[in-house]
Amino acid sequence: MVASSSLRKLEVFLDTEMDAGDFKAFLGKVRRMVPSELSSLELFPNEFTPTSPKLSLADILKPMLSLRHIHELTCQFRTYPKDPSADDIAAFVAAWPELRFLWIIYDQDVPRDRQPIPFSTVVNLSQRCPNLEQLVLTSVDVSQAQIPSPLSSIPRMKQSRVRLVQLRDVIGESKADLLALALATDRLFPNLSIPSHIRCRPYRGEKDLWQRVIDSVACIQAARRICD
């Protein structure tokens, strides 16, 4: 494999099971072949072997952190040796403050026993990455205890470019304050692409919490437009 100096986007698909340490070593070899101007990195590895070392996501991607111009990062793993954490995201924000797209998700069912990412990490991310446009995370703790109080302590990010936020398989739903979560989300991401209408008639099945948050944010934004 010979690197092209014009390469800007790299997608890595692996269809065989692999040791997490070997995958990190593989990324080290890839890093030596790609130009420092690479701006988009998408990783889709297969399952890791059960005997893999319990490496964090930031540790696995450590060889790539020297790429200083990453604007788009997608990690869609079938399994993670360790659950993606606030420390992982902090490492990515420090290495890539110009991130525009950040997706860290599971390619299959999310394990029941997992360590959540606190909502405060989302707050910090929104401030540290001013160019962010899309944020998709799995296993964020949205319980009331994780929402900064008072809400006025959350900066109102009027210049936010974020149009899409998806928090999948949230944790702490039974302890969540829907209104507080919606108000916090609106302060952080006031320019979200929101539904043009909300269906009031019953759905087949129940909406997940995050969809209800987005519906509430739509109402908040509509009220603000009327008042303005």
CORUR-V671599 format. One record per run of one state. SS is the DSSP state (hx for helix, st for strand, lp for the rest). FROM is the first residue (numbers start at 1). TO is the last residue. Records with the same first field share a line. If there is no record, write none. Layout:
SS=FROM-TO + FROM-TO
This chain:
lp=1-8 + 14-17 + 19-19 + 32-39 + 45-47 + 49-56 + 61-61 + 65-71 + 78-85 + 96-100 + 107-116 + 129-133 + 139-139 + 142-143 + 147-150 + 154-163 + 169-170 + 172-172 + 176-177 + 189-208 + 228-228
st=9-13 + 18-18 + 40-44 + 48-48 + 72-77 + 101-106 + 117-118 + 134-138 + 140-141 + 164-168 + 171-171
hx=20-31 + 57-60 + 62-64 + 86-95 + 119-128 + 144-146 + 151-153 + 173-175 + 178-188 + 209-227
